[in-house]
Each structure stands twice: as structure tokens, then as C-alpha cells.
Amino acid sequence: MKHILKGAVVVVGVMIINMIIHIICNVNGVELNGTVMSTMMALVALFLYEGWIKLEKNVED
């Protein structure tokens, strides 16, 4: 259950950051490619989650 909650926290955090980036770019007239941004944000979320899990395992040991 802990891993599901951690995954949800990472996804929400990445979504908020993605929205902020899109809002700032749209205000400045820059159009971002949705496919590329979605792929990059998915990779960022994956690496953040994996790092969080590894850090927690190192602290427990």
C-alpha cells in the first residue's frame, strides 16, 4: 500500500510541475509538443519513484 501512495504522490507532483511549465510557456507564446512532454514527464516520474524507493531501502538498512 505504501508504494501505491508514493507512486500517486510522484504522479501528482510531476503533473503539477508539467502544468506550471505549460502555463508559463503558453503565456509567453511557446507551444510545446504534447507527445514529447508526456514521454519526458513519465520518465521523470519513473526515476523519481525509483530513487525514492532506493533511498528508503538504504535508510532502513
C-alpha positions as CSV (number, residue, x, y, z in Angstrom):
1,M,0.0,0.0,0.0
2,K,2.9,2.3,0.7
3,H,4.2,2.0,-2.8
4,I,0.8,2.9,-4.3
5,L,0.7,6.1,-2.2
6,K,4.3,7.0,-3.1
7,G,3.5,6.5,-6.8
8,A,0.4,8.7,-6.5
9,V,2.4,11.4,-4.8
10,V,5.1,11.3,-7.5
11,V,2.5,11.4,-10.3
12,V,0.6,14.4,-8.7
13,G,3.9,16.3,-8.2
14,V,5.0,15.7,-11.8
15,M,1.6,16.7,-13.1
16,I,1.7,20.0,-11.2
17,I,5.2,20.8,-12.5
18,N,4.0,19.9,-16.0
19,M,1.0,22.2,-15.7
20,I,3.2,25.1,-14.5
21,I,5.6,24.6,-17.4
22,H,2.8,24.6,-19.9
23,I,1.1,27.7,-18.4
24,I,4.4,29.7,-18.4
25,C,5.2,28.6,-22.0
26,N,1.6,29.4,-23.2
27,V,1.6,32.8,-21.6
28,N,4.9,33.5,-23.4
29,G,3.6,32.2,-26.8
30,V,5.6,29.0,-26.9
31,E,3.7,25.9,-28.0
32,L,5.0,22.6,-26.5
33,N,4.8,19.2,-28.2
34,G,2.4,17.2,-26.0
35,T,3.8,13.8,-27.0
36,V,7.4,14.7,-26.2
37,M,6.4,16.4,-22.9
38,S,4.3,13.4,-21.8
39,T,7.1,11.0,-22.5
40,M,9.7,13.1,-20.7
41,M,7.4,13.6,-17.7
42,A,6.7,9.9,-17.5
43,L,10.4,9.2,-17.4
44,V,10.9,11.9,-14.7
45,A,8.2,10.3,-12.6
46,L,9.7,6.8,-13.0
47,F,13.2,8.0,-12.0
48,L,11.8,10.0,-9.0
49,Y,9.8,7.0,-7.8
50,E,12.8,4.6,-8.2
51,G,15.1,7.0,-6.4
52,W,12.6,7.4,-3.6
53,I,12.3,3.6,-3.1
54,K,16.1,3.1,-3.2
55,L,16.6,5.9,-0.7
56,E,14.1,4.4,1.6
57,K,15.7,0.9,1.4
58,N,19.1,2.4,2.2
59,V,17.8,4.2,5.2
60,E,16.1,1.0,6.5
61,D,19.4,-1.0,6.2
